[in-house]
């Protein structure tokens, strides 16, 4: 079928990018309870990125008849959003060939989730409570 571009970026290849946390994560004033989530990014402009933490399950292989889980970001709807967090967008002094997710500045109670691609790094700060 003709899907057209997905409404948000799956920020990865094929299977939806997943976050599995055993702690409650807090992004600013938004709490994400322990569990497994799909991550998407809403790119409004080069400087305006929003991280979406969604409770949509992920398909392990593409099945267009499966409406209970997503392949990448196709079929994404915001009704399962757990949190939307504005990302800090920075320009890197070098180019990242492959899209990379990383945890940065990790301490016992938090850190940053960052995604780097080309000359852009976008990140969100979080705190973790056991």
Buried (B, 14 or more C-beta within 10 A) or exposed (E): EEEEEBEBBBBBEEBBBEBEBEBBBBBEEBEBEEBEBBBBBBBEEEEEBBBBBBBBBBBEEEEEEEEEBBBBBBBBEEEBBBBBBBBBBBEEEEEBEEBEBEEEEEEEEBBBBBBBBEEBBBBBBBBBEE
